[in-house]
Amino acid sequence: MPTSYYFFTGRNLALKQHTNQSSTFEPWHSSHAVDGKLDIPDHISSQAATCTRTKEGDTGWWGLTFSQPVDVYMFRIYNRINSERMDSSKDGLGAVLLQEGKPIEFASRALTETEKR
């Protein structure tokens, strides 16, 4: 799932931080989500250079580890322009904030009918 995080300061605190994901649909590596590129091309082969994606059928997840503690007040997730669905779920979008491997905050919502298409 193509992702970028921005916070109240307006700076991308996730930029170039350590990432991982449940699997990789080559060449859509997890690090592409924090490369700072927001001008995502329409052509799918060009998107592989700046988006991330897990393998089909996988209960996909993507993770970010900050190099030092940060206060997170807001995050923003961007999706591919031509994505066949918003994320690994056909029905919803969720995010979990972990501290020392333990969940401290969770947010989720159902997709609108437009987002499901």
BANUDO-46276 format. One record per atom (N, C-alpha, C): atom name; x, y, z. Coordinates in pm, 1 decimal. Atoms other than C-alpha are relative to their C-alpha. Last residue first. Example, Ala and Ser with C-alpha at 12.3 -4.5 7.8 and 13.67 -1.06 7.14 Angstrom:
BEGIN
<r atome="N" u="-82.0" v="-119.0" w="-6.0"/>
<r atome="CA" u="1367.0" v="-106.0" w="714.0"/>
<r atome="C" u="-77.0" v="109.0" w="73.0"/>
<r atome="N" u="89.0" v="-119.0" w="0.0"/>
<r atome="CA" u="1230.0" v="-450.0" w="780.0"/>
<r atome="C" u="90.0" v="120.0" w="0.0"/>
***
This chain:
BEGIN
<r atome="N" u="-12.0" v="19.1" w="145.4"/>
<r atome="CA" u="-1450.6" v="97.6" w="-698.1"/>
<r atome="C" u="140.4" v="29.4" w="-40.8"/>
<r atome="N" u="4.2" v="144.1" w="28.0"/>
<r atome="CA" u="-1438.8" v="50.3" w="-319.9"/>
<r atome="C" u="13.9" v="-29.6" w="-148.2"/>
<r atome="N" u="-132.7" v="55.4" w="-25.0"/>
<r atome="CA" u="-1330.3" v="414.0" w="-280.6"/>
<r atome="C" u="5.0" v="-149.5" w="-29.2"/>
<r atome="N" u="-91.0" v="-49.3" w="104.5"/>
<r atome="CA" u="-1653.4" v="533.7" w="-446.1"/>
<r atome="C" u="139.2" v="-59.9" w="17.3"/>
<r atome="N" u="30.8" v="74.8" w="122.6"/>
<r atome="CA" u="-1867.7" v="313.3" w="-219.4"/>
<r atome="C" u="92.1" v="42.6" w="-114.8"/>
<r atome="N" u="123.4" v="-46.3" w="62.6"/>
<r atome="CA" u="-1694.4" v="462.7" w="82.8"/>
<r atome="C" u="-24.5" v="-82.6" w="-125.5"/>
<r atome="N" u="-14.8" v="-72.9" w="125.4"/>
<r atome="CA" u="-1430.2" v="257.1" w="259.6"/>
<r atome="C" u="-136.4" v="45.3" w="-49.7"/>
<r atome="N" u="49.9" v="71.7" w="117.1"/>
<r atome="CA" u="-1490.7" v="160.9" w="620.8"/>
<r atome="C" u="23.5" v="87.0" w="-123.3"/>
<r atome="N" u="127.5" v="-46.9" w="53.2"/>
<r atome="CA" u="-1274.9" v="324.1" w="883.3"/>
<r atome="C" u="-37.4" v="-86.0" w="-118.8"/>
<r atome="N" u="48.5" v="70.2" w="118.7"/>
<r atome="CA" u="-985.7" v="237.7" w="1106.1"/>
<r atome="C" u="-129.9" v="64.2" w="-45.7"/>
<r atome="N" u="102.2" v="-76.1" w="71.9"/>
<r atome="CA" u="-764.1" v="390.5" w="1371.8"/>
<r atome="C" u="-44.3" v="-81.4" w="-120.0"/>
<r atome="N" u="51.7" v="66.4" w="118.4"/>
<r atome="CA" u="-557.3" v="217.6" w="1637.0"/>
<r atome="C" u="-105.3" v="89.5" w="-62.9"/>
<r atome="N" u="109.6" v="-73.1" w="64.3"/>
<r atome="CA" u="-334.9" v="354.9" w="1910.8"/>
<r atome="C" u="-41.0" v="-74.8" w="-125.7"/>
<r atome="N" u="42.2" v="-106.0" w="-91.2"/>
<r atome="CA" u="-85.5" v="213.2" w="2163.9"/>
<r atome="C" u="-115.2" v="82.2" w="-57.9"/>
<r atome="N" u="92.5" v="-100.5" w="54.8"/>
<r atome="CA" u="-11.5" v="-123.8" w="2005.2"/>
<r atome="C" u="-40.2" v="103.0" w="105.7"/>
<r atome="N" u="133.9" v="14.0" w="-58.8"/>
<r atome="CA" u="296.5" v="-294.2" w="2150.7"/>
<r atome="C" u="-91.7" v="108.2" w="-55.1"/>
<r atome="N" u="67.0" v="119.7" w="45.2"/>
<r atome="CA" u="621.1" v="-353.2" w="1959.4"/>
<r atome="C" u="-139.7" v="-21.8" w="53.6"/>
<r atome="N" u="-74.1" v="115.4" w="-49.8"/>
<r atome="CA" u="820.4" v="-96.9" w="2156.3"/>
<r atome="C" u="-75.7" v="-129.6" w="-30.2"/>
<r atome="N" u="-113.7" v="-51.9" w="-75.4"/>
<r atome="CA" u="554.8" v="161.1" w="2069.1"/>
<r atome="C" u="65.0" v="-119.8" w="67.3"/>
<r atome="N" u="-65.7" v="85.9" w="-98.0"/>
<r atome="CA" u="313.6" v="64.6" w="1794.6"/>
<r atome="C" u="110.8" v="75.2" w="70.9"/>
<r atome="N" u="-122.6" v="-64.6" w="-46.2"/>
<r atome="CA" u="65.4" v="282.2" w="1603.9"/>
<r atome="C" u="57.9" v="-85.1" w="111.9"/>
<r atome="N" u="-32.0" v="25.9" w="-139.9"/>
<r atome="CA" u="-192.4" v="74.3" w="1416.8"/>
<r atome="C" u="131.0" v="69.7" w="31.3"/>
<r atome="N" u="-138.5" v="-29.0" w="-37.0"/>
<r atome="CA" u="-356.4" v="180.5" w="1091.2"/>
<r atome="C" u="17.0" v="-25.8" w="149.1"/>
<r atome="N" u="-34.1" v="-7.9" w="-141.5"/>
<r atome="CA" u="-672.5" v="69.7" w="917.4"/>
<r atome="C" u="146.5" v="29.5" w="20.7"/>
<r atome="N" u="-136.5" v="-47.4" w="-10.3"/>
<r atome="CA" u="-851.2" v="98.8" w="584.8"/>
<r atome="C" u="31.5" v="14.3" w="147.9"/>
<r atome="N" u="-42.4" v="-101.5" w="-94.7"/>
<r atome="CA" u="-1173.5" v="-78.7" w="503.3"/>
<r atome="C" u="147.8" v="29.9" w="-4.7"/>
<r atome="N" u="102.2" v="-68.6" w="-78.1"/>
<r atome="CA" u="-1391.2" v="-294.2" w="282.3"/>
<r atome="C" u="47.9" v="114.1" w="88.0"/>
<r atome="N" u="99.9" v="-55.2" w="90.9"/>
<r atome="CA" u="-1191.4" v="-446.8" w="-3.4"/>
<r atome="C" u="-99.0" v="89.5" w="73.7"/>
<r atome="N" u="137.9" v="32.6" w="-33.1"/>
<r atome="CA" u="-894.0" v="-491.8" w="224.9"/>
<r atome="C" u="-94.2" v="62.8" w="-100.8"/>
<r atome="N" u="16.0" v="144.9" w="6.6"/>
<r atome="CA" u="-532.6" v="-505.2" w="111.5"/>
<r atome="C" u="-140.7" v="-44.6" w="36.0"/>
<r atome="N" u="-106.7" v="67.2" w="-74.1"/>
<r atome="CA" u="-543.9" v="-135.6" w="32.2"/>
<r atome="C" u="-25.3" v="-149.4" w="-6.7"/>
<r atome="N" u="-74.9" v="-93.7" w="-82.6"/>
<r atome="CA" u="-749.1" v="117.7" w="-165.6"/>
<r atome="C" u="116.0" v="-63.3" w="75.8"/>
<r atome="N" u="66.7" v="-17.5" w="-128.0"/>
<r atome="CA" u="-862.2" v="-110.2" w="-444.2"/>
<r atome="C" u="91.8" v="79.8" w="90.8"/>
<r atome="N" u="124.9" v="73.4" w="15.6"/>
<r atome="CA" u="-779.7" v="-151.5" w="-812.4"/>
<r atome="C" u="-79.6" v="-3.3" w="129.6"/>
<r atome="N" u="13.9" v="116.6" w="-86.3"/>
<r atome="CA" u="-523.2" v="123.0" w="-770.9"/>
<r atome="C" u="-134.1" v="-68.1" w="-19.6"/>
<r atome="N" u="78.9" v="99.2" w="71.8"/>
<r atome="CA" u="-491.3" v="354.1" w="-1070.3"/>
<r atome="C" u="-22.6" v="-126.2" w="82.6"/>
<r atome="N" u="106.4" v="-61.6" w="78.9"/>
<r atome="CA" u="-382.3" v="663.1" w="-881.0"/>
<r atome="C" u="-88.7" v="-104.0" w="-64.3"/>
<r atome="N" u="-27.5" v="-8.3" w="142.6"/>
<r atome="CA" u="-180.6" v="472.7" w="-623.8"/>
<r atome="C" u="-120.7" v="55.7" w="-72.9"/>
<r atome="N" u="15.5" v="123.2" w="75.7"/>
<r atome="CA" u="-275.8" v="551.8" w="-265.5"/>
<r atome="C" u="32.7" v="22.2" w="-146.4"/>
<r atome="N" u="28.6" v="-23.3" w="141.3"/>
<r atome="CA" u="-163.1" v="820.9" w="-23.9"/>
<r atome="C" u="-8.3" v="-133.9" w="-70.7"/>
<r atome="N" u="-31.4" v="112.9" w="87.3"/>
<r atome="CA" u="-182.2" v="782.1" w="353.4"/>
<r atome="C" u="-42.7" v="34.7" w="-141.7"/>
<r atome="N" u="72.3" v="-5.7" w="126.2"/>
<r atome="CA" u="-166.6" v="1080.6" w="588.1"/>
<r atome="C" u="46.8" v="-115.5" w="-87.5"/>
<r atome="N" u="-69.8" v="63.0" w="111.0"/>
<r atome="CA" u="-66.3" v="1075.8" w="952.3"/>
<r atome="C" u="-89.7" v="1.6" w="-122.1"/>
<r atome="N" u="79.5" v="20.1" w="120.4"/>
<r atome="CA" u="-157.1" v="1298.9" w="1244.5"/>
<r atome="C" u="85.1" v="-76.5" w="-100.7"/>
<r atome="N" u="130.8" v="-61.7" w="-18.0"/>
<r atome="CA" u="-42.3" v="1372.9" w="1597.6"/>
<r atome="C" u="-92.4" v="-28.2" w="-117.4"/>
<r atome="N" u="81.8" v="8.6" w="120.8"/>
<r atome="CA" u="266.2" v="1153.2" w="1621.2"/>
<r atome="C" u="-138.1" v="55.3" w="31.3"/>
<r atome="N" u="140.5" v="-17.8" w="-35.8"/>
<r atome="CA" u="523.9" v="1248.3" w="1883.5"/>
<r atome="C" u="-80.0" v="3.3" w="-128.5"/>
<r atome="N" u="66.9" v="-117.6" w="55.4"/>
<r atome="CA" u="861.6" v="1105.1" w="1782.7"/>
<r atome="C" u="-142.4" v="5.4" w="54.0"/>
<r atome="N" u="140.5" v="-24.3" w="-37.8"/>
<r atome="CA" u="1106.4" v="863.3" w="1945.1"/>
<r atome="C" u="-53.2" v="129.1" w="-62.6"/>
<r atome="N" u="5.3" v="-57.2" w="-134.1"/>
<r atome="CA" u="1425.4" v="796.9" w="1743.9"/>
<r atome="C" u="-145.8" v="27.0" w="34.1"/>
<r atome="N" u="-133.0" v="16.3" w="-57.2"/>
<r atome="CA" u="1518.0" v="597.8" w="1433.5"/>
<r atome="C" u="9.5" v="58.5" w="140.6"/>
<r atome="N" u="-74.7" v="-124.6" w="-9.5"/>
<r atome="CA" u="1148.8" v="566.0" w="1347.5"/>
<r atome="C" u="134.5" v="-25.8" w="67.2"/>
<r atome="N" u="-69.3" v="-11.9" w="-127.7"/>
<r atome="CA" u="1023.9" v="223.1" w="1245.7"/>
<r atome="C" u="80.4" v="128.6" w="-1.1"/>
<r atome="N" u="-97.9" v="-108.3" w="-4.4"/>
<r atome="CA" u="761.4" v="199.7" w="970.5"/>
<r atome="C" u="60.8" v="3.4" w="138.9"/>
<r atome="N" u="-44.6" v="-55.1" w="-127.1"/>
<r atome="CA" u="548.0" v="-101.0" w="885.1"/>
<r atome="C" u="109.4" v="103.5" w="-15.8"/>
<r atome="N" u="-118.5" v="-80.7" w="26.1"/>
<r atome="CA" u="336.7" v="-226.6" w="595.0"/>
<r atome="C" u="38.8" v="63.8" w="131.8"/>
<r atome="N" u="-26.2" v="-106.0" w="-96.4"/>
<r atome="CA" u="74.8" v="-497.3" w="617.4"/>
<r atome="C" u="130.5" v="68.5" w="-39.3"/>
<r atome="N" u="-112.1" v="-92.8" w="4.4"/>
<r atome="CA" u="-80.5" v="-730.8" w="367.3"/>
<r atome="C" u="7.3" v="95.9" w="116.7"/>
<r atome="N" u="61.5" v="-95.1" w="-91.6"/>
<r atome="CA" u="-303.5" v="-1023.8" w="433.2"/>
<r atome="C" u="107.4" v="103.8" w="25.9"/>
<r atome="N" u="-65.6" v="-22.1" w="-128.4"/>
<r atome="CA" u="-145.4" v="-1182.3" w="125.9"/>
<r atome="C" u="-87.4" v="91.0" w="85.8"/>
<r atome="N" u="44.7" v="101.9" w="-92.8"/>
<r atome="CA" u="-366.8" v="-1305.4" w="-155.7"/>
<r atome="C" u="60.1" v="13.4" w="138.6"/>
<r atome="N" u="141.9" v="32.3" w="6.4"/>
<r atome="CA" u="-170.6" v="-1101.4" w="-409.0"/>
<r atome="C" u="-32.6" v="-110.3" w="100.7"/>
<r atome="N" u="43.1" v="103.4" w="94.0"/>
<r atome="CA" u="180.0" v="-1002.8" w="-298.0"/>
<r atome="C" u="-150.9" v="-23.1" w="7.3"/>
<r atome="N" u="-21.9" v="136.4" w="-47.7"/>
<r atome="CA" u="243.3" v="-675.2" w="-119.4"/>
<r atome="C" u="-54.5" v="-98.6" w="-102.2"/>
<r atome="N" u="111.2" v="92.9" w="21.0"/>
<r atome="CA" u="281.8" v="-334.7" w="-282.3"/>
<r atome="C" u="37.6" v="-137.0" w="55.6"/>
<r atome="N" u="-25.0" v="128.8" w="-62.1"/>
<r atome="CA" u="491.2" v="-22.5" w="-241.3"/>
<r atome="C" u="-121.9" v="-88.7" w="-19.0"/>
<r atome="N" u="109.4" v="55.7" w="-80.1"/>
<r atome="CA" u="501.7" v="286.6" w="-460.3"/>
<r atome="C" u="41.7" v="-133.0" w="60.6"/>
<r atome="N" u="33.4" v="-88.0" w="-111.0"/>
<r atome="CA" u="783.1" v="505.5" w="-598.7"/>
<r atome="C" u="-114.5" v="-49.5" w="88.1"/>
<r atome="N" u="-117.6" v="-71.1" w="-49.6"/>
<r atome="CA" u="974.9" v="308.0" w="-861.6"/>
<r atome="C" u="-31.1" v="86.7" w="121.0"/>
<r atome="N" u="-80.2" v="94.6" w="-77.2"/>
<r atome="CA" u="689.9" v="61.0" w="-911.0"/>
<r atome="C" u="123.5" v="67.0" w="58.9"/>
<r atome="N" u="39.8" v="-6.2" w="-140.2"/>
<r atome="CA" u="476.9" v="357.3" w="-1018.8"/>
<r atome="C" u="83.3" v="-92.4" w="86.6"/>
<r atome="N" u="-70.4" v="-112.2" w="-62.5"/>
<r atome="CA" u="671.6" v="383.0" w="-1345.6"/>
<r atome="C" u="-34.3" v="10.7" w="147.8"/>
<r atome="N" u="-141.0" v="38.9" w="-9.7"/>
<r atome="CA" u="557.1" v="36.8" w="-1452.8"/>
<r atome="C" u="83.1" v="110.5" w="63.3"/>
<r atome="N" u="-25.8" v="96.8" w="-106.9"/>
<r atome="CA" u="196.6" v="128.4" w="-1364.2"/>
<r atome="C" u="146.8" v="-38.7" w="12.0"/>
<r atome="N" u="-38.0" v="128.6" w="58.4"/>
<r atome="CA" u="182.0" v="439.9" w="-1585.3"/>
<r atome="C" u="47.1" v="-96.2" w="109.3"/>
<r atome="N" u="116.9" v="79.9" w="34.0"/>
<r atome="CA" u="-6.3" v="721.6" w="-1414.8"/>
<r atome="C" u="37.6" v="-139.6" w="-47.9"/>
<r atome="N" u="37.5" v="9.9" w="141.5"/>
<r atome="CA" u="304.2" v="866.3" w="-1250.5"/>
<r atome="C" u="-121.9" v="-88.9" w="-21.5"/>
<r atome="N" u="9.6" v="139.8" w="42.1"/>
<r atome="CA" u="311.5" v="948.5" w="-878.0"/>
<r atome="C" u="-46.2" v="-7.5" w="-144.6"/>
<r atome="N" u="46.7" v="-12.9" w="136.9"/>
<r atome="CA" u="432.4" v="1300.6" w="-801.5"/>
<r atome="C" u="-2.6" v="-139.4" w="-61.4"/>
<r atome="N" u="145.5" v="-13.3" w="-3.2"/>
<r atome="CA" u="455.9" v="1247.8" w="-425.7"/>
<r atome="C" u="-59.4" v="13.3" w="-139.5"/>
<r atome="N" u="58.3" v="-28.4" w="131.0"/>
<r atome="CA" u="813.3" v="1118.6" w="-405.5"/>
<r atome="C" u="-152.8" v="3.5" w="11.0"/>
<r atome="N" u="27.3" v="-142.5" w="16.7"/>
<r atome="CA" u="953.2" v="1148.1" w="-53.5"/>
<r atome="C" u="-63.0" v="37.5" w="-131.7"/>
<r atome="N" u="-105.7" v="-58.7" w="83.2"/>
<r atome="CA" u="1114.6" v="802.6" w="-53.6"/>
<r atome="C" u="-21.3" v="148.7" w="-26.6"/>
<r atome="N" u="-58.3" v="-112.3" w="-74.4"/>
<r atome="CA" u="902.3" v="685.9" w="240.1"/>
<r atome="C" u="113.5" v="66.2" w="-78.2"/>
<r atome="N" u="105.2" v="-77.8" w="-65.6"/>
<r atome="CA" u="662.7" v="452.2" w="60.5"/>
<r atome="C" u="53.2" v="121.7" w="74.5"/>
<r atome="N" u="53.6" v="-96.8" w="95.8"/>
<r atome="CA" u="938.2" v="333.4" w="-174.6"/>
<r atome="C" u="-106.8" v="89.4" w="63.8"/>
<r atome="N" u="-70.0" v="-128.7" w="-12.7"/>
<r atome="CA" u="1109.1" v="172.1" w="125.6"/>
<r atome="C" u="-51.1" v="105.6" w="-97.2"/>
<r atome="N" u="58.9" v="-80.2" w="-106.4"/>
<r atome="CA" u="848.3" v="-105.9" w="129.8"/>
<r atome="C" u="62.4" v="138.3" w="12.4"/>
<r atome="N" u="-59.6" v="14.3" w="-132.6"/>
<r atome="CA" u="966.4" v="-242.9" w="-205.2"/>
<r atome="C" u="-60.4" v="97.1" w="101.7"/>
<r atome="N" u="71.4" v="-97.9" w="-82.5"/>
<r atome="CA" u="741.1" v="-259.9" w="-514.7"/>
<r atome="C" u="44.7" v="-9.1" w="146.1"/>
<r atome="N" u="-104.7" v="-63.0" w="-80.4"/>
<r atome="CA" u="982.7" v="-443.6" w="-749.5"/>
<r atome="C" u="-55.4" v="106.7" w="95.2"/>
<r atome="N" u="-115.4" v="-64.2" w="64.9"/>
<r atome="CA" u="861.1" v="-711.4" w="-700.1"/>
<r atome="C" u="-40.9" v="86.5" w="-118.3"/>
<r atome="N" u="32.2" v="25.1" w="140.1"/>
<r atome="CA" u="538.5" v="-782.2" w="-509.9"/>
<r atome="C" u="105.3" v="76.7" w="-79.0"/>
<r atome="N" u="-27.9" v="-100.5" w="102.5"/>
<r atome="CA" u="698.2" v="-777.6" w="-167.6"/>
<r atome="C" u="-39.2" v="-52.3" w="-136.9"/>
<r atome="N" u="-59.5" v="63.0" w="118.0"/>
<r atome="CA" u="573.4" v="-956.1" w="141.9"/>
<r atome="C" u="24.8" v="109.8" w="-101.7"/>
<r atome="N" u="23.3" v="144.0" w="-11.7"/>
<r atome="CA" u="451.8" v="-867.6" w="493.5"/>
<r atome="C" u="59.3" v="-79.8" w="-114.5"/>
<r atome="N" u="136.2" v="38.0" w="35.6"/>
<r atome="CA" u="607.7" v="-521.9" w="484.3"/>
<r atome="C" u="-9.6" v="-152.1" w="-2.8"/>
<r atome="N" u="11.0" v="140.3" w="37.5"/>
<r atome="CA" u="914.1" v="-340.4" w="615.0"/>
<r atome="C" u="-145.4" v="-28.7" w="-34.0"/>
<r atome="N" u="133.0" v="54.3" w="27.9"/>
<r atome="CA" u="1028.6" v="16.8" w="662.9"/>
<r atome="C" u="9.2" v="-150.3" w="-23.0"/>
<r atome="N" u="3.1" v="144.0" w="24.7"/>
<r atome="CA" u="1330.0" v="196.6" w="813.8"/>
<r atome="C" u="-144.5" v="-47.6" w="-18.1"/>
<r atome="N" u="-5.3" v="83.3" w="-120.5"/>
<r atome="CA" u="1316.8" v="577.1" w="781.6"/>
<r atome="C" u="-9.9" v="-147.6" w="-38.6"/>
<r atome="N" u="-120.6" v="83.0" w="-4.2"/>
<r atome="CA" u="1403.3" v="757.8" w="455.0"/>
<r atome="C" u="14.5" v="-82.7" w="127.8"/>
<r atome="N" u="-90.6" v="-2.8" w="114.2"/>
<r atome="CA" u="1130.8" v="1021.7" w="507.6"/>
<r atome="C" u="128.0" v="-79.8" w="27.9"/>
<r atome="N" u="-24.1" v="137.9" w="42.7"/>
<r atome="CA" u="900.1" v="916.2" w="790.0"/>
<r atome="C" u="103.0" v="-8.8" w="-112.2"/>
<r atome="N" u="-88.3" v="63.4" w="-97.6"/>
<r atome="CA" u="920.1" v="1256.4" w="960.1"/>
<r atome="C" u="32.7" v="-144.6" w="-36.8"/>
<r atome="N" u="20.9" v="143.3" w="13.9"/>
<r atome="CA" u="776.1" v="1424.0" w="649.6"/>
<r atome="C" u="99.3" v="-70.6" w="92.3"/>
<r atome="N" u="-114.1" v="78.1" w="47.9"/>
<r atome="CA" u="777.2" v="1783.0" w="765.6"/>
<r atome="C" u="-38.6" v="-146.8" w="-8.2"/>
<r atome="N" u="-4.9" v="-11.6" w="143.9"/>
<r atome="CA" u="458.4" v="1989.9" w="789.0"/>
<r atome="C" u="117.6" v="-74.4" w="-60.3"/>
<r atome="N" u="-110.1" v="-88.7" w="36.0"/>
<r atome="CA" u="518.9" v="2037.7" w="1159.8"/>
<r atome="C" u="6.0" v="24.9" w="-150.1"/>
<r atome="N" u="34.2" v="-140.6" w="-18.8"/>
<r atome="CA" u="175.7" v="1892.5" w="1224.7"/>
<r atome="C" u="110.4" v="95.4" w="-41.0"/>
<r atome="N" u="42.9" v="-34.0" w="-133.9"/>
<r atome="CA" u="279.2" v="1553.0" w="1079.5"/>
<r atome="C" u="-18.6" v="150.5" w="12.0"/>
<r atome="N" u="-31.5" v="-139.5" w="-26.3"/>
<r atome="CA" u="315.8" v="1391.1" w="739.3"/>
<r atome="C" u="-57.1" v="35.9" w="135.7"/>
<r atome="N" u="46.0" v="-56.6" w="-125.4"/>
<r atome="CA" u="328.7" v="1017.6" w="661.6"/>
<r atome="C" u="46.6" v="144.3" w="13.5"/>
<r atome="N" u="-91.6" v="-103.7" w="-42.4"/>
<r atome="CA" u="350.0" v="864.5" w="314.3"/>
<r atome="C" u="-58.3" v="64.0" w="124.4"/>
<r atome="N" u="25.8" v="-76.0" w="-120.4"/>
<r atome="CA" u="197.4" v="539.7" w="197.2"/>
<r atome="C" u="103.0" v="109.6" w="19.8"/>
<r atome="N" u="-80.4" v="-119.7" w="8.6"/>
<r atome="CA" u="149.6" v="326.7" w="-111.6"/>
<r atome="C" u="-31.7" v="94.7" w="113.3"/>
<r atome="N" u="82.8" v="-116.7" w="0.0"/>
<r atome="CA" u="0.0" v="0.0" w="0.0"/>
<r atome="C" u="87.6" v="123.6" w="0.0"/>
***
